[in-house]
Amino acid sequence: MKQTQRHDAIIDMVRRQGYVSTEELVDFFAVSPQTIRRDLNELAEQNKIHRHHGGAALPSSSENTAWQDRKMMWSAEKARIAQRVASQIPDGSTLFIDIGTTPEAVAYALMNHTNLRIVTNNINVATLLMGKNDFRVILAGGEVRNRDGGIMGEATLDFISQFRLDYGILGISGIDMDGSLLEFDYHEVRTKRAIIENSRCVMLVVDHSKFGRNAMVNLGNMSLINYLFTTDRPPESVMRVIEQHEVHLELC
């Protein structure tokens, strides 16, 4: 494959996945790590990707991928994560379910549970779960974000703060190489913090593409969460932070 064709293919992979590791690219193209690193450096100089130690991500840190595109990305991985999370939530539990396509996958996986009480700021989750007669679904008030059905704002924060629930199911847009949890929207970060503060057990659900992905708002570090559910082993720098804060890692 010519270099220009490989460059185009790398850009396409980064756009679809959000993040790709050097090892993935070496295996995919059957070339040397030095060749891939040279490719990534050239693409980063052209601002077509954002270069990371160990891989590449989308160049923009101010705007997330469209919801419909994110819903299609890594759907099999999200389903595996969702099934593992659901297996650890007992019937009769109370839980928050956050904005995001992976938390939505968890909602689907909970449909065989009984007597759950769910507080959510995600219209898609509420629409799905309201079909279960034995579920009690409570939808937070606030401003509806039309691109993905998320609800945010001061009213949302006030509403969530009234509850103290067993589990908080959170998604995140990116995890930096130092373990920082990153989002694109400041208002969404405030809502996530409210969920964290009012959950007895915080479960972060992410597919592998979120590691090394850049976003502009810092939610905080790994000490905020109790469980991390993902599909592949995180990069070593993130693993050190996970171990430092004694986060329980579940590889699905």
Secondary structure, DSSP 8 states (H G I E B T S, - for coil): --HHHHHHHHHHHHHHHSEEEHHHHHHHHT--HHHHHHHHHHHHHTTSSEEETTEEE-S-SSS---HHHHHHTTHHHHHHHHHHHHHTS-TT-EEEE-SSHHHHHHHHHTTT--S-EEEESBHHHHHHHTT-TT-EEEE--SEEETTTTEEESHHHHHHHTT--EEEEEE--SEE-TT--EEES-HHHHHHHHHHHHTEEEEEEE--GGGBT---SEEEE-GGG-SEEEESS---HHHHHHHHHTT-EEEE-
